[in-house]
Amino acid sequence: MIQTMRIGKKDFPLGEKTYIMGILNVTPDSFSDGGKHNHLEEALEHAHQMIEEGADIIDIGGESTRPNYTKISDEEEIARVVPIIETIKKNWDIPISIDTYKSKVANAACKAGADLVNDIWGLKHDPEMAGIVKGANAAVCLMHNRQQVYYQNFLEEFMTDMRECVDIALKAGITKDKIILDPGVGFAKTYEMNLSIIHHLNVLNELGLPVLLGTSRKSVIGLTLDLPVDKRVEGTIATSVIAVMKGCHFLRVHDVKENLRAVRMAEAILRSESLLPIGKPCQQFPTD
C-alpha cells in the first residue's frame, strides 16, 4: 500500500484517517439533489458549506449518472462544470474532483483546475481518458462498472474487472500514487451484490491502492430501509462506519457533517486498543 497520495497541492497520508469527498452535482436531474445546485451562486454556497463542515475534496458532476439518465453533449457538460471549478479554486484551497467519463470534459476540467478525475467507467469507456489524466498529472478514481449485470462468480470477476482498470492506468503512465479504487455500488450490480461488495470492501486492499466508497443516498439503502432519497442519511452513515472498519480511505457523500462525525467516532473506537492495551492496569476515570 502506498503511504501518501497527492491530489492537487494536498498530501493525503493513508491510514491516518478516512477522508471525506463532498458531492456537488450541478445538474437538473441527479437522483438525489438534481436542480438544487445547478446555478453558480447556489453551487458555490453549497461548496462553501461542505468545506466548512470538513470536506477534504469537492467532487463536481455535470451529468447525472442515475439509472435512465439523460446524456448531454461534452460542450454542455463543460459549460456546467468549468465556471464552478474556476470559481471554487479562486476562493478556496481544496482539491477538486471532476465526475466524468468523457475525456474532453476531463481535459477542460483539469485545465480549469480539477485535480482528480472520477471516472464511473474506470478508464474503459473513453480510450483517450487515461492519456488526459496522465497529461494533466491528475489523480484518478477508477470505479467498477460493466455493460451487463451477469457474473458466474461475482467477487472473482469483480476483482478481474478492477485489475483491468488498474492495468489501463499503469500502461498510460499513471503512477500508483495517483490511483484510487471505487467498488461502484449501484453500478452493474444487483441489490444483493451491492450489499456484498460493501461487506467485502477489504478485498480491494489486495491491489495495494487506496479505496473510495460511494453509497450516499443510493438505492441499496432505500431498498433496505424502504425509504425515499431524502430520508437515507442514517443508512448512508451505517455504510460509512462499515467502510472505516474495512480500511476504506475516502468516502463520497452528500451529507458531509453527519458522515464525518460518525467516521471520527468509529476511528476513535478502532484506535482505542492502542490507547488502552488489554491486560494492562489503567487509571479509573469518572463516568458520565
Secondary structure as GFF3:
##gff-version 3
##sequence-region A 1 288
A	DSSP	beta_strand	4	7	.	.	.	ID=ss1
A	DSSP	beta_strand	10	13	.	.	.	ID=ss2
A	DSSP	beta_strand	19	25	.	.	.	ID=ss3
A	DSSP	alpha_helix	40	52	.	.	.	ID=ss4
A	DSSP	beta_strand	57	61	.	.	.	ID=ss5
A	DSSP	alpha_helix	74	91	.	.	.	ID=ss6
A	DSSP	beta_strand	96	99	.	.	.	ID=ss7
A	DSSP	alpha_helix	103	112	.	.	.	ID=ss8
A	DSSP	beta_strand	116	119	.	.	.	ID=ss9
A	DSSP	alpha_helix	129	136	.	.	.	ID=ss10
A	DSSP	beta_strand	139	143	.	.	.	ID=ss11
A	DSSP	alpha_helix	154	171	.	.	.	ID=ss12
A	DSSP	three_ten_helix	176	178	.	.	.	ID=ss13
A	DSSP	beta_strand	179	182	.	.	.	ID=ss14
A	DSSP	alpha_helix	191	199	.	.	.	ID=ss15
A	DSSP	three_ten_helix	201	207	.	.	.	ID=ss16
A	DSSP	beta_strand	212	213	.	.	.	ID=ss17
A	DSSP	alpha_helix	219	225	.	.	.	ID=ss18
A	DSSP	three_ten_helix	229	231	.	.	.	ID=ss19
A	DSSP	alpha_helix	233	245	.	.	.	ID=ss20
A	DSSP	beta_strand	250	253	.	.	.	ID=ss21
A	DSSP	alpha_helix	256	275	.	.	.	ID=ss22
###
